[in-house]
Amino acid sequence: MKLKTFSDKAKTYTFTYDFPDFETARVANNALFGYMIGTYEQSVINTTFEGNGRMVVEYVEDRNINRVFKRICDGFKDYCNQPEE
């Protein structure tokens, strides 16, 4: 599989998602980084956390991929309610 690249005209986008707690935000952040590393030759992504569960992601891409990030994060919305093994 060939990894994607972006053009010299790529823009910086911001994606924000509110999780119920910091732990869930941290785990979802790992998933976003995994997506970017597995998809792009050179991924440009930076995450900051605000409060107890807000994740703010800045990334470089030719197009806005917030829908992809939202779909990934939605998969973790009940993470904090999962029973421990």
Z-matrix of the N, CA and C atoms (Angstrom, degrees):
N
C 1 1.443
C 2 1.525 1 109.46
N 3 1.295 2 116.02 1 132.75
C 4 1.453 3 121.01 2 179.29
C 5 1.528 4 109.42 3 -89.05
N 6 1.322 5 116.09 4 132.54
C 7 1.460 6 121.10 5 178.48
C 8 1.523 7 110.30 6 -77.06
N 9 1.325 8 116.44 7 147.85
C 10 1.461 9 122.24 8 -179.42
C 11 1.527 10 110.92 9 -75.75
N 12 1.323 11 114.19 10 155.66
C 13 1.464 12 121.56 11 172.35
C 14 1.530 13 107.04 12 -126.07
N 15 1.302 14 116.30 13 165.36
C 16 1.459 15 119.63 14 174.11
C 17 1.514 16 108.30 15 -122.11
N 18 1.319 17 115.75 16 159.99
C 19 1.466 18 121.46 17 -174.08
C 20 1.523 19 111.32 18 -79.79
N 21 1.325 20 114.75 19 175.72
C 22 1.463 21 121.45 20 175.95
C 23 1.523 22 111.36 21 -70.61
N 24 1.318 23 116.66 22 -13.72
C 25 1.464 24 121.21 23 -178.95
C 26 1.530 25 112.21 24 -100.00
N 27 1.307 26 117.33 25 13.62
C 28 1.465 27 121.17 26 -179.97
C 29 1.523 28 110.19 27 -60.40
N 30 1.313 29 115.80 28 151.89
C 31 1.461 30 122.14 29 -177.44
C 32 1.524 31 110.19 30 -113.22
N 33 1.308 32 115.09 31 164.53
C 34 1.458 33 121.04 32 173.43
C 35 1.522 34 107.90 33 -95.89
N 36 1.308 35 115.78 34 127.24
C 37 1.461 36 122.62 35 178.63
C 38 1.517 37 109.39 36 -115.49
N 39 1.320 38 115.45 37 158.54
C 40 1.460 39 121.20 38 178.08
C 41 1.528 40 108.99 39 -123.79
N 42 1.317 41 115.17 40 135.04
C 43 1.463 42 122.54 41 176.51
C 44 1.520 43 107.53 42 -125.36
N 45 1.323 44 116.55 43 133.03
C 46 1.458 45 121.39 44 179.95
C 47 1.521 46 109.06 45 -125.78
N 48 1.319 47 115.87 46 138.63
C 49 1.467 48 120.65 47 178.81
C 50 1.519 49 108.49 48 -143.58
N 51 1.324 50 115.97 49 136.36
C 52 1.466 51 121.46 50 179.09
C 53 1.523 52 110.02 51 -102.89
N 54 1.316 53 115.24 52 119.28
C 55 1.459 54 122.46 53 176.72
C 56 1.521 55 109.43 54 -103.73
N 57 1.331 56 117.17 55 161.76
C 58 1.464 57 119.39 56 -179.59
C 59 1.526 58 114.04 57 -70.00
N 60 1.341 59 116.42 58 -19.88
C 61 1.464 60 119.39 59 179.98
C 62 1.528 61 110.32 60 -157.47
N 63 1.324 62 115.33 61 167.27
C 64 1.467 63 121.16 62 -177.69
C 65 1.523 64 111.74 63 -65.72
N 66 1.317 65 118.44 64 -39.28
C 67 1.470 66 121.60 65 -177.81
C 68 1.527 67 110.95 66 -59.82
N 69 1.310 68 117.11 67 -43.67
C 70 1.465 69 120.81 68 178.34
C 71 1.526 70 110.36 69 -64.20
N 72 1.319 71 117.10 70 -42.15
C 73 1.465 72 120.82 71 177.73
C 74 1.523 73 110.97 72 -61.57
N 75 1.315 74 116.82 73 -40.03
C 76 1.467 75 120.96 74 -179.81
C 77 1.532 76 111.40 75 -64.75
N 78 1.326 77 116.49 76 -43.68
C 79 1.465 78 120.53 77 -179.91
C 80 1.531 79 110.68 78 -66.18
N 81 1.326 80 116.88 79 -43.43
C 82 1.464 81 120.38 80 177.68
C 83 1.530 82 111.01 81 -63.47
N 84 1.318 83 116.76 82 -37.21
C 85 1.465 84 120.90 83 176.66
C 86 1.525 85 110.68 84 -58.50
N 87 1.324 86 117.23 85 -42.10
C 88 1.471 87 120.55 86 177.35
C 89 1.522 88 110.66 87 -60.11
N 90 1.334 89 116.92 88 -38.47
C 91 1.460 90 120.56 89 178.70
C 92 1.532 91 111.08 90 -66.30
N 93 1.333 92 117.39 91 -40.29
C 94 1.465 93 120.30 92 178.31
C 95 1.527 94 111.00 93 -64.54
N 96 1.330 95 116.08 94 -42.35
C 97 1.463 96 119.27 95 177.73
C 98 1.527 97 110.27 96 -62.97
N 99 1.319 98 117.13 97 -40.87
C 100 1.467 99 120.99 98 177.66
C 101 1.512 100 111.51 99 -61.28
N 102 1.316 101 116.75 100 -41.61
C 103 1.460 102 120.54 101 177.40
C 104 1.525 103 110.78 102 -60.60
N 105 1.330 104 116.92 103 -48.06
C 106 1.459 105 120.89 104 -177.45
C 107 1.527 106 111.49 105 -65.29
N 108 1.313 107 117.16 106 -43.97
C 109 1.469 108 120.76 107 -179.16
C 110 1.522 109 110.71 108 -66.35
N 111 1.325 110 117.03 109 -36.18
C 112 1.457 111 120.87 110 -179.37
C 113 1.514 112 113.93 111 -80.58
N 114 1.327 113 118.19 112 -11.54
C 115 1.451 114 121.80 113 -175.32
C 116 1.528 115 113.26 114 -106.93
N 117 1.320 116 117.74 115 -34.50
C 118 1.465 117 121.55 116 -171.98
C 119 1.528 118 112.23 117 -116.28
N 120 1.340 119 114.56 118 145.04
C 121 1.463 120 119.22 119 175.18
C 122 1.519 121 110.35 120 -60.14
N 123 1.302 122 116.08 121 -46.34
C 124 1.460 123 122.10 122 177.60
C 125 1.515 124 107.26 123 -129.09
N 126 1.308 125 115.47 124 103.40
C 127 1.458 126 117.68 125 179.85
C 128 1.521 127 109.49 126 -89.32
N 129 1.303 128 115.15 127 139.44
C 130 1.460 129 121.66 128 177.23
C 131 1.524 130 106.29 129 -121.63
N 132 1.336 131 115.28 130 105.95
C 133 1.457 132 120.78 131 -177.18
C 134 1.520 133 108.47 132 -147.27
N 135 1.319 134 115.38 133 139.31
C 136 1.462 135 120.85 134 178.83
C 137 1.522 136 107.58 135 -140.29
N 138 1.328 137 116.46 136 134.56
C 139 1.453 138 120.98 137 -178.37
C 140 1.515 139 110.93 138 -122.43
N 141 1.324 140 115.47 139 139.74
C 142 1.460 141 121.31 140 170.00
C 143 1.526 142 106.64 141 -127.14
N 144 1.312 143 115.03 142 155.12
C 145 1.460 144 121.26 143 179.02
C 146 1.517 145 108.07 144 -117.73
N 147 1.323 146 115.04 145 138.51
C 148 1.462 147 120.86 146 179.01
C 149 1.524 148 108.08 147 -124.46
N 150 1.308 149 116.14 148 140.61
C 151 1.448 150 119.72 149 177.26
C 152 1.514 151 111.88 150 62.63
N 153 1.312 152 115.93 151 -141.47
C 154 1.459 153 120.77 152 -174.69
C 155 1.519 154 113.21 153 -99.47
N 156 1.330 155 119.92 154 -1.75
C 157 1.456 156 118.53 155 -179.28
C 158 1.510 157 115.67 156 -174.52
N 159 1.313 158 117.84 157 8.16
C 160 1.464 159 120.06 158 177.49
C 161 1.515 160 109.77 159 -84.67
N 162 1.326 161 115.07 160 127.77
C 163 1.453 162 121.74 161 178.56
C 164 1.521 163 107.62 162 -111.91
N 165 1.329 164 116.70 163 128.97
C 166 1.461 165 122.50 164 178.03
C 167 1.528 166 106.96 165 -118.92
N 168 1.322 167 115.50 166 119.57
C 169 1.460 168 121.87 167 -175.19
C 170 1.520 169 109.02 168 -115.78
N 171 1.315 170 116.59 169 128.62
C 172 1.461 171 121.97 170 171.17
C 173 1.521 172 107.48 171 -111.28
N 174 1.317 173 115.81 172 134.67
C 175 1.463 174 120.16 173 -178.72
C 176 1.520 175 109.70 174 -145.59
N 177 1.317 176 115.48 175 160.24
C 178 1.461 177 122.16 176 179.22
C 179 1.521 178 107.86 177 -109.44
N 180 1.325 179 115.82 178 130.94
C 181 1.462 180 121.98 179 179.77
C 182 1.527 181 108.05 180 -161.87
N 183 1.325 182 115.88 181 161.27
C 184 1.461 183 120.58 182 175.10
C 185 1.525 184 111.39 183 -76.24
N 186 1.310 185 115.84 184 -24.52
C 187 1.459 186 120.06 185 179.98
C 188 1.519 187 109.40 186 -136.10
N 189 1.289 188 115.57 187 158.97
C 190 1.450 189 121.89 188 179.94
C 191 1.530 190 109.13 189 -72.75
N 192 1.331 191 117.32 190 122.69
C 193 1.466 192 120.85 191 178.78
C 194 1.537 193 110.98 192 -114.51
N 195 1.324 194 116.28 193 29.27
C 196 1.459 195 120.28 194 178.20
C 197 1.523 196 112.45 195 -58.90
N 198 1.328 197 118.07 196 -34.10
C 199 1.471 198 120.69 197 178.33
C 200 1.521 199 111.03 198 -62.20
N 201 1.319 200 117.13 199 -39.16
C 202 1.467 201 120.85 200 177.18
C 203 1.529 202 109.58 201 -64.68
N 204 1.336 203 116.27 202 -46.73
C 205 1.465 204 119.92 203 179.65
C 206 1.527 205 111.13 204 -62.31
N 207 1.331 206 117.45 205 -39.96
C 208 1.462 207 120.44 206 179.26
C 209 1.523 208 110.73 207 -62.69
N 210 1.324 209 116.52 208 -43.00
C 211 1.469 210 120.55 209 179.17
C 212 1.526 211 110.87 210 -60.81
N 213 1.322 212 116.80 211 -41.59
C 214 1.464 213 120.35 212 177.73
C 215 1.526 214 109.95 213 -63.88
N 216 1.317 215 117.12 214 -48.50
C 217 1.465 216 121.16 215 -177.72
C 218 1.521 217 112.39 216 -65.84
N 219 1.323 218 117.41 217 -36.65
C 220 1.463 219 120.19 218 177.49
C 221 1.532 220 111.46 219 -58.68
N 222 1.306 221 116.67 220 -29.27
C 223 1.462 222 120.75 221 178.48
C 224 1.522 223 112.93 222 -67.99
N 225 1.312 224 117.32 223 -14.64
C 226 1.469 225 121.82 224 -179.02
C 227 1.533 226 112.85 225 -107.68
N 228 1.326 227 118.43 226 4.13
C 229 1.462 228 119.44 227 -172.88
C 230 1.528 229 113.56 228 -63.73
N 231 1.327 230 118.40 229 -24.67
C 232 1.464 231 121.24 230 176.89
C 233 1.525 232 112.35 231 -104.71
N 234 1.311 233 116.77 232 13.08
C 235 1.466 234 120.88 233 -176.57
C 236 1.519 235 111.68 234 -56.76
N 237 1.326 236 118.09 235 -42.65
C 238 1.460 237 121.37 236 -176.34
C 239 1.519 238 111.82 237 -69.46
N 240 1.335 239 118.96 238 -14.27
C 241 1.459 240 122.53 239 179.54
C 242 1.521 241 113.06 240 -95.24
N 243 1.334 242 117.45 241 -0.45
C 244 1.453 243 120.79 242 -178.98
C 245 1.527 244 110.67 243 -74.36
N 246 1.323 245 117.83 244 136.53
C 247 1.477 246 119.05 245 177.74
C 248 1.523 247 110.43 246 -69.04
N 249 1.314 248 115.43 247 143.81
C 250 1.463 249 119.81 248 177.75
C 251 1.507 250 109.43 249 -74.79
N 252 1.315 251 116.22 250 143.65
C 253 1.469 252 121.25 251 -179.28
C 254 1.513 253 110.38 252 -83.38
